[in-house]
Amino acid sequence: MRIAVVPGDGIGLEVVPAVLPALTLLDDRFGLDLTYETFDWGAERWLDEGVGLPPGALDLLTTDYQAILLGALGDPRIPDMAHGREILLGLRRGLDLYVNHRPFTPRDTRQTVDLFRENTQGLYVGVGGTVAQSGRTAVAIDECVYTRETVEKFVRYCLRALRDSGRERVTLVHKSNAVPHTGQLWQEIFRTELTHFAELRGAEEYVDSFCYHLVRDPSPYEGVIASNLFGDIVSDIGAALMGGLGLAASASICPETGYGLFEAVHGSAPDIAGKGVANPYATATAAALMLDHFGHSEAALALRRALTATVHSDVATPDMGGHGTTTTFMADVMERLEKDSTDGSDRSEPHA
Ligand SMILES: NC(=O)c1ccc[n+]([C@@H]2O[C@H](COP(=O)([O-])OP(=O)(O)OC[C@H]3O[C@@H](n4cnc5c(N)ncnc54)[C@H](O)[C@@H]3O)[C@@H](O)[C@H]2O)c1
């Protein structure tokens, strides 16, 4: 496993270095053959050199690495997030990471919802412009672009993944009544692809109604398929149902190449950056998703188990109502991992 590590900005610079020693410990215990190198792509470099994703970065990533562990991007000194778009969207599109898997486990139901978000198209393609930027004549346009090829391969991948993990229900989230062109393309493809998966029961919901039902009772949902924008928004609701943004992680993958980018759902959290209190749980869970992706499910399970125990202890970070810091949280996780490896005492199934 050759991993490119990009801490990025804000709390990304705190949580990513805090999580790496746990990966090293798991490497020693499970023989993961893990190597990683850290890259300084983020706001500082953008402000110093005007460089976001350096020239040749995508070639380097595809030849020398198999995955990226990312912190977060975002800095108040760059209000238009130009560097973040170049790096994050550059990686997603440049590596064709069109599947974004954002599982979340609501604390009331303890049943994981597998949310899949299309990751490269839709309103995030950057097509559009402005005619006069301010004043009464201002016009601003962002185009939503979807291609049949991408939606088909995305939906097919999600349905296969859901079926293979024993899921029975899948919901397409859309807004085809108000956004008919792309909405109807998604519906048509979803219905057609679903006919090849007899094990799955499909449903379709307007995104507004879906959000309402999800917040009231998430238990009927097992698999959820959404476009780029809707998936982005819904996943923050998922994080809230888990107990906070500090808990939710995601995997962006290209099924054809196997390449993956693993990161927390949260951003750079400028309001708490530098205070040492950021919750590293989400980034550590992203690392667990990475281990799963490479077939190291035992190592992933050990990490999840330790994280679950720590997040319910006193050293939980303040966002979870605890008194811990990023450092004491991960120190506790490491202690549990070490104890687990010597006496195998903790065999419980983890849940966030
Ligand atoms: N993938 C990414 O890199 C990504 C995602 C979302 C936002 N952003 C960027 O991050 C910056 C800040 O965005 P925002 O404030 O809207 O969202 P945010 O996710 O950074 O923070 C939202 C709230 O959640 C809290 N929070 C987030 N992560 C936490 C953690 N690990 N531990 C404890 N509390 C946590 C923050 O303190 C804040 O109150 C912006 O520049 C935004 O564009 C980047």
The ligand as a Tripos MOL2 file, in Angstrom:
@<TRIPOS>MOLECULE
LIG
   44    48     1     0     0
SMALL
NO_CHARGES

@<TRIPOS>ATOM
      1 N1        -13.4450   18.1200    1.7260 N.am      1 LIG1
      2 C1        -13.0360   19.2980    2.1570 C.2       1 LIG1
      3 O1        -11.8460   19.5760    2.1850 O.2       1 LIG1
      4 C2        -14.0510   20.2830    2.6350 C.ar      1 LIG1
      5 C3        -15.3460   19.8880    2.9870 C.ar      1 LIG1
      6 C4        -16.2200   20.8490    3.5220 C.ar      1 LIG1
      7 C5        -15.8020   22.1610    3.6610 C.ar      1 LIG1
      8 N2        -14.5390   22.5030    3.2660 N.ar      1 LIG1
      9 C6        -14.0140   23.8650    3.4870 C.3       1 LIG1
     10 O2        -13.6700   23.9710    4.8790 O.3       1 LIG1
     11 C7        -13.8250   25.3300    5.2950 C.3       1 LIG1
     12 C8        -14.7230   25.3970    6.5200 C.3       1 LIG1
     13 O3        -16.0290   24.9670    6.1270 O.3       1 LIG1
     14 P1        -17.2590   24.8350    7.1290 P.3       1 LIG1
     15 O4        -16.9720   25.6080    8.3650 O.co2     1 LIG1
     16 O5        -18.4760   25.1050    6.3480 O.co2     1 LIG1
     17 O6        -17.3440   23.2870    7.4560 O.3       1 LIG1
     18 P2        -16.4670   22.4280    8.4720 P.3       1 LIG1
     19 O7        -16.8110   20.9990    8.2340 O.co2     1 LIG1
     20 O8        -15.0310   22.7660    8.3690 O.co2     1 LIG1
     21 O9        -16.9800   22.8610    9.9410 O.3       1 LIG1
     22 C9        -18.3640   22.9060   10.2840 C.3       1 LIG1
     23 C10       -18.5070   22.8400   11.8060 C.3       1 LIG1
     24 O10       -18.1850   21.5270   12.2620 O.3       1 LIG1
     25 C11       -17.1080   21.5630   13.1820 C.3       1 LIG1
     26 N3        -16.1880   20.4550   12.8740 N.ar      1 LIG1
     27 C12       -15.8540   20.0150   11.6360 C.ar      1 LIG1
     28 N4        -14.9820   19.0130   11.7350 N.ar      1 LIG1
     29 C13       -14.7520   18.8170   13.0470 C.ar      1 LIG1
     30 C14       -13.9230   17.9220   13.7710 C.ar      1 LIG1
     31 N5        -13.1450   17.0040   13.1640 N.pl3     1 LIG1
     32 N6        -13.9200   18.0120   15.1280 N.ar      1 LIG1
     33 C15       -14.6990   18.8840   15.7580 C.ar      1 LIG1
     34 N7        -15.5060   19.7760   15.1360 N.ar      1 LIG1
     35 C16       -15.5340   19.7290   13.7740 C.ar      1 LIG1
     36 C17       -16.4030   22.8960   12.9590 C.3       1 LIG1
     37 O11       -15.7310   23.3180   14.1180 O.3       1 LIG1
     38 C18       -17.5480   23.7860   12.5320 C.3       1 LIG1
     39 O12       -18.2040   24.3230   13.6610 O.3       1 LIG1
     40 C19       -14.3850   26.0960    4.0960 C.3       1 LIG1
     41 O13       -13.3000   26.6970    3.4420 O.3       1 LIG1
     42 C20       -14.9730   24.9940    3.2180 C.3       1 LIG1
     43 O14       -14.9950   25.3580    1.8520 O.3       1 LIG1
     44 C21       -13.6640   21.6080    2.7830 C.ar      1 LIG1
@<TRIPOS>BOND
     1     1     2 1
     2     2     3 2
     3     2     4 1
     4     4     5 ar
     5     4    44 ar
     6     5     6 ar
     7     6     7 ar
     8     7     8 ar
     9     8     9 1
    10     8    44 ar
    11     9    10 1
    12     9    42 1
    13    10    11 1
    14    11    12 1
    15    11    40 1
    16    12    13 1
    17    13    14 1
    18    14    15 2
    19    14    16 1
    20    14    17 1
    21    17    18 1
    22    18    19 2
    23    18    20 1
    24    18    21 1
    25    21    22 1
    26    22    23 1
    27    23    24 1
    28    23    38 1
    29    24    25 1
    30    25    26 1
    31    25    36 1
    32    26    27 ar
    33    26    35 ar
    34    27    28 ar
    35    28    29 ar
    36    29    30 ar
    37    29    35 ar
    38    30    31 1
    39    30    32 ar
    40    32    33 ar
    41    33    34 ar
    42    34    35 ar
    43    36    37 1
    44    36    38 1
    45    38    39 1
    46    40    41 1
    47    40    42 1
    48    42    43 1
@<TRIPOS>SUBSTRUCTURE
     1 LIG1         1 GROUP 0 **** ****
